[in-house]
Amino acid sequence: MRRWIRNATAIWTGTGERFAGIVTEGPTIVELLSAGAEPSKPVTQTVDASDCVVLPGLVNCHHHFYQTLTRAVPTALNKPLFPWLQALYPVWSGLTATSIEVSTRLALAELMLSGCSLSSDHHYVFTDALSDAIDIQASIARDIGVRVALTRGSMSLSEDEGGLPPATVVQNEATILAESERLLNAWHDPANDALCRIALAPCSPFSVTAGIMRDSAELARRFQARLHTHLAETEDENAFCAQHYGQRPLDLLADLGWLADDVWLAHGIHFDMAEVHALGAAGVAISHCPSSNMVLASGTCPVVDLETAGCAVGLGVDGSASNDASNLMQEVRQAFLLQRSRYGAGVVSHDDALRWATRGGAATLGWSKLGVLEVGALADLSIWDLNELRFSGVGDPVAALVLSGAHRVRDLLVHGEWRVWSGAIPDLDLERLTAQHQAEAYRLRSAQLAG
């Protein structure tokens, strides 16, 4: 299939160049065209992008799909991270295969409708009744046709052992490592055009042992897979590490073999400048999660300092229980506003925010041919219609997507196939999915109250 997207008001390539047309062939971009130019070969499909802006597909670097089932839970409202987690762990211990099925499908639908073509997910809640969560997620992503980096999370330290989670949601080290290796064999594709990759992701320094961190790193590197964890999200975490390990989180990470360019960290807020430079020198990437950080009052990631030091920076919507939404384009605007308030109007631009959501995110997750629109790149792109009230009167159409708050994509191309078309996901009954999802969310909350 050879497709020509023509007459775009603007095509933001991620490289600084602007065009009016783009041609894809199969899963690859083969031509970028100036206004008035036509493809060099006949095309199979022509798509009119008049009054539209074309962007690379957005990249979501951190999420917890299952948490779409626990949005705005009353017992978790108005709490910082540790009490928030402790309020929700008992609810999450009731997750089942059905929970994972409906939450994954709904989270991916939300993300796709917000222009996201590649999403990471960090699933770390496993119980005796739920051991195949990642397999379910990978199967659903394959069916929908969206690109994913699914991380096999783990928790091995319960409350009784000095951690935060209850014993019902932790696993022993042998089980964690065996399951991690099984998933890498079953689903991980390290190729540049991969649709599914597996990463290993011990949840955090306060929920796993040092042995799990070391062994996960060794296992991941045998499979050319990446590593992921939460780090430096709150000052409470720094205090926990100081109390239990006698060092700061980043020092612990370095001792465990995690200060490397195959690692990306969620949040990365509470680093001092020496640590920022150490992260940059090692090539560690960071997923900035602005909405979650503001909801939980965790602090503000020093994005500009991290980029200047050499870190790739991407964006993450984070768990819907802390963000309460899975809209990545809204996260672009949140990142723009939050980082501008930290660094100033002359330092952070809308182009910076779009870069974090595209090229920065692709670098964070390790996809070298994503996040830009250029010849030879993978054909992941999003088309945004400017015919909305919020865009009336705009001067710069690309800036308007960020400043005026774009919300829902018109069309989304993933690996050369339309996964959103005219604002809808083909063959997905959103009304039925929402009803199933709401019923499962109600069951979870009711079970926790009954318990």
WOFENNOR-V46049 format. One record per residue. N is the residue number from 1. SS is DSSP state (H for helix, E for strand, C for the rest). OMEGA is omega as a letter, one per 30 degrees, with the letter a starting at -180 (999 if undefined). D_CENTER is the distance of its C-alpha to the mean C-alpha in Angstrom with 1 decimal. Layout:
<<N,SS,OMEGA,D_CENTER> <N,SS,OMEGA,D_CENTER>>
//
This chain:
<<1,C,l,28.9> <2,E,a,29.3> <3,E,l,27.8> <4,E,l,28.8> <5,E,a,26.8> <6,E,l,29.5> <7,C,l,30.7> <8,C,l,27.4> <9,C,l,28.0> <10,E,l,25.6> <11,E,l,23.3> <12,E,a,20.9> <13,C,a,20.6> <14,C,a,18.6> <15,C,l,21.8> <16,C,l,24.1> <17,C,l,26.1> <18,E,l,26.6> <19,E,l,27.8> <20,C,a,28.8> <21,E,a,28.3> <22,E,a,26.1> <23,E,l,27.2> <24,E,l,25.2> <25,E,a,26.8> <26,C,a,25.2> <27,C,a,21.7> <28,E,l,22.7> <29,E,a,23.4> <30,E,l,27.2> <31,E,l,28.5> <32,E,a,27.7> <33,E,l,30.6> <34,C,l,32.3> <35,C,l,33.8> <36,C,a,36.7> <37,C,a,35.9> <38,C,a,35.6> <39,C,a,34.1> <40,C,l,36.3> <41,C,l,36.4> <42,C,a,36.6> <43,C,l,33.4> <44,C,a,32.8> <45,E,l,30.9> <46,E,a,31.0> <47,E,a,28.4> <48,E,l,29.6> <49,C,l,27.1> <50,C,a,29.7> <51,C,a,28.5> <52,E,l,24.9> <53,E,l,22.4> <54,E,l,20.5> <55,E,l,17.2> <56,E,l,15.1> <57,C,a,12.4> <58,E,a,9.4> <59,E,l,6.2> <60,E,a,2.7> <61,C,l,2.7> <62,C,a,3.4> <63,C,l,5.1> <64,C,a,8.7> <65,H,a,9.9> <66,H,a,13.5> <67,H,l,13.5> <68,H,l,13.9> <69,H,a,17.4> <70,H,l,18.1> <71,C,l,17.6> <72,C,l,20.3> <73,C,a,22.2> <74,H,a,25.5> <75,H,a,25.9> <76,H,a,22.6> <77,C,l,23.1> <78,C,l,24.0> <79,C,l,23.3> <80,C,a,21.6> <81,H,a,19.2> <82,H,l,21.8> <83,H,l,23.9> <84,H,l,20.9> <85,H,a,19.8> <86,H,l,23.4> <87,H,a,23.8> <88,H,l,21.0> <89,H,l,21.5> <90,H,l,24.7> <91,H,a,23.0> <92,H,l,20.2> <93,C,l,23.0> <94,C,l,24.2> <95,C,l,21.2> <96,C,l,22.6> <97,H,l,21.8> <98,H,l,22.2> <99,H,a,19.7> <100,H,a,17.0> <101,H,a,18.2> <102,H,a,18.2> <103,H,l,15.0> <104,H,a,13.0> <105,H,a,14.9> <106,H,l,14.6> <107,H,l,10.9> <108,H,l,10.6> <109,H,l,13.5> <110,H,a,12.3> <111,H,a,9.2> <112,H,l,11.8> <113,H,l,14.3> <114,C,l,12.3> <115,C,a,12.3> <116,E,l,9.0> <117,E,l,10.3> <118,E,l,7.6> <119,E,l,4.7> <120,E,l,4.3> <121,E,a,6.3> <122,E,l,8.7> <123,E,a,12.0> <124,C,a,15.0> <125,C,l,17.6> <126,C,l,20.3> <127,E,l,23.9> <128,C,a,27.1> <129,C,a,26.3> <130,E,l,22.7> <131,C,a,22.4> <132,C,a,20.8> <133,H,a,17.5> <134,H,l,15.5> <135,H,l,18.3> <136,H,l,18.0> <137,H,a,14.3> <138,H,l,15.0> <139,H,a,18.1> <140,H,l,16.6> <141,H,l,13.9> <142,H,a,17.0> <143,H,a,19.1> <144,H,l,16.9> <145,C,l,16.4> <146,C,a,12.7> <147,E,a,11.1> <148,E,l,9.0> <149,E,a,8.5> <150,E,a,9.8> <151,E,l,10.8> <152,E,l,14.2> <153,E,l,14.4> <154,E,l,17.9> <155,C,a,20.2> <156,C,a,23.9> <157,C,l,25.4> <158,E,l,26.6> <159,H,a,28.4> <160,H,a,31.6> <161,H,l,30.5> <162,C,l,29.2> <163,C,l,25.6> <164,C,a,24.0> <165,E,l,23.2> <166,C,a,26.2> <167,H,a,27.7> <168,H,a,26.7> <169,H,l,23.1> <170,C,l,23.7> <171,C,l,24.8> <172,C,a,27.2> <173,H,a,26.3> <174,H,l,28.1> <175,H,a,26.1> <176,H,a,22.7> <177,H,l,23.6> <178,H,l,25.4> <179,H,l,22.5> <180,H,a,20.1> <181,H,l,22.6> <182,H,a,23.2> <183,H,l,19.6> <184,H,l,19.5> <185,H,a,22.7> <186,H,a,21.8> <187,H,a,18.4> <188,C,l,17.4> <189,C,a,18.0> <190,C,a,18.0> <191,C,a,19.3> <192,C,a,18.1> <193,C,a,17.8> <194,C,l,16.2> <195,C,l,14.6> <196,E,l,13.6> <197,E,l,13.2> <198,E,l,13.5> <199,E,l,12.8> <200,E,a,14.8> <201,E,l,13.5> <202,E,a,16.4> <203,C,a,15.2> <204,C,l,17.0> <205,C,a,20.4> <206,C,l,21.9> <207,C,l,21.2> <208,C,l,22.1> <209,C,l,25.1> <210,H,l,25.4> <211,H,l,26.5> <212,H,l,23.3> <213,H,a,21.4> <214,H,a,24.1> <215,H,l,24.4> <216,H,l,20.7> <217,H,l,20.6> <218,H,a,23.8> <219,H,a,22.7> <220,H,a,19.4> <221,H,l,21.4> <222,H,a,24.0> <223,C,a,21.5> <224,C,l,19.9> <225,C,a,16.6> <226,C,a,14.2> <227,E,a,14.0> <228,E,l,11.6> <229,E,l,12.7> <230,E,l,12.9> <231,E,l,15.5> <232,C,l,17.7> <233,C,a,16.1> <234,C,l,19.6> <235,H,l,23.2> <236,H,l,23.9> <237,H,l,21.8> <238,H,a,23.9> <239,H,l,27.0> <240,H,a,26.1> <241,H,l,25.8> <242,H,a,29.0> <243,H,a,30.8> <244,H,a,29.8> <245,H,l,29.4> <246,C,l,31.4> <247,C,l,28.8> <248,C,a,25.7> <249,H,a,22.2> <250,H,l,21.9> <251,H,l,25.4> <252,H,l,24.6> <253,H,a,21.6> <254,H,a,24.1> <255,H,a,26.7> <256,C,l,24.5> <257,C,a,23.6> <258,C,l,20.1> <259,C,a,20.8> <260,C,a,19.9> <261,C,l,18.0> <262,C,a,16.2> <263,E,l,14.4> <264,E,a,11.2> <265,E,l,11.4> <266,E,l,9.5> <267,E,l,11.6> <268,C,a,14.6> <269,C,a,16.9> <270,C,l,20.3> <271,C,l,21.4> <272,C,a,24.8> <273,H,l,25.5> <274,H,l,26.9> <275,H,l,23.6> <276,H,a,21.7> <277,H,l,24.1> <278,H,l,23.8> <279,H,l,20.0> <280,H,a,20.6> <281,H,a,23.6> <282,H,a,21.7> <283,C,l,18.8> <284,C,l,16.2> <285,E,a,12.8> <286,E,l,11.1> <287,E,l,7.8> <288,E,a,9.5> <289,C,a,9.0> <290,H,a,12.2> <291,H,l,12.9> <292,H,a,12.5> <293,H,l,14.5> <294,H,a,17.1> <295,H,a,17.4> <296,C,l,18.1> <297,C,a,20.0> <298,C,a,18.5> <299,C,a,19.2> <300,C,l,17.7> <301,C,l,15.9> <302,C,a,18.4> <303,H,a,16.3> <304,H,l,19.4> <305,H,a,21.1> <306,H,l,18.3> <307,H,l,18.2> <308,H,l,22.0> <309,H,l,22.2> <310,C,l,20.4> <311,C,l,16.8> <312,C,l,14.0> <313,E,l,11.6> <314,E,l,8.2> <315,E,l,6.6> <316,C,l,4.3> <317,C,a,6.2> <318,C,a,6.9> <319,C,a,9.5> <320,H,l,11.6> <321,H,l,14.6> <322,H,l,14.0> <323,H,a,12.4> <324,C,l,14.3> <325,C,l,12.4> <326,C,a,9.4> <327,C,a,10.4> <328,H,l,8.3> <329,H,l,11.8> <330,H,l,13.1> <331,H,l,10.6> <332,H,a,12.1> <333,H,l,15.4> <334,H,l,14.7> <335,H,l,13.7> <336,H,a,16.8> <337,H,a,19.1> <338,H,a,18.2> <339,H,l,18.4> <340,H,l,21.5> <341,H,l,23.1> <342,H,a,22.7> <343,H,l,23.9> <344,C,a,25.9> <345,C,a,26.2> <346,C,a,27.5> <347,C,a,24.6> <348,C,a,21.4> <349,C,l,21.4> <350,H,l,19.4> <351,H,l,19.1> <352,H,a,17.4> <353,H,l,14.7> <354,H,l,14.3> <355,H,l,14.4> <356,H,a,11.5> <357,H,a,9.4> <358,C,a,11.1> <359,H,l,13.1> <360,H,l,11.6> <361,H,l,8.1> <362,H,l,10.2> <363,H,l,12.3> <364,H,a,9.9> <365,H,l,9.0> <366,C,l,12.6> <367,C,a,13.2> <368,C,a,16.3> <369,C,l,17.2> <370,C,l,14.1> <371,C,l,13.3> <372,C,l,17.0> <373,C,l,19.8> <374,C,a,22.7> <375,C,a,25.1> <376,C,l,23.9> <377,C,l,20.2> <378,E,a,18.4> <379,C,l,19.0> <380,C,a,15.6> <381,E,a,16.4> <382,E,a,16.4> <383,E,a,19.7> <384,E,a,20.2> <385,E,a,23.6> <386,C,a,25.4> <387,C,l,28.0> <388,C,a,26.9> <389,H,a,28.8> <390,H,a,26.2> <391,H,a,26.6> <392,C,l,30.4> <393,C,a,32.1> <394,C,l,29.3> <395,C,l,30.5> <396,C,a,27.4> <397,H,l,25.3> <398,H,l,22.2> <399,H,a,22.5> <400,H,l,23.0> <401,H,a,19.6> <402,H,a,18.4> <403,H,a,21.6> <404,C,l,22.6> <405,C,l,19.3> <406,C,a,18.3> <407,C,a,16.9> <408,C,a,17.2> <409,C,l,17.3> <410,C,a,20.6> <411,E,l,19.7> <412,E,l,16.8> <413,E,l,17.8> <414,E,l,15.8> <415,C,l,17.9> <416,C,l,20.8> <417,E,l,20.8> <418,E,l,20.5> <419,E,l,17.9> <420,E,a,18.5> <421,E,a,22.1> <422,C,l,23.9> <423,C,a,21.2> <424,E,l,21.2> <425,C,a,19.6> <426,C,l,22.6> <427,C,l,24.0> <428,C,l,21.7> <429,C,a,23.8> <430,H,l,21.6> <431,H,l,24.5> <432,H,l,25.2> <433,H,l,21.6> <434,H,l,21.5> <435,H,l,24.8> <436,H,a,23.8> <437,H,l,20.7> <438,H,l,22.9> <439,H,l,25.6> <440,H,l,23.3> <441,H,l,22.0> <442,H,l,25.8> <443,H,l,26.8> <444,H,a,24.4> <445,H,a,25.7> <446,H,l,29.2> <447,H,l,29.2> <448,H,l,28.1> <449,H,l,30.9> <450,H,l,33.4> <451,C,999,32.6>>
//
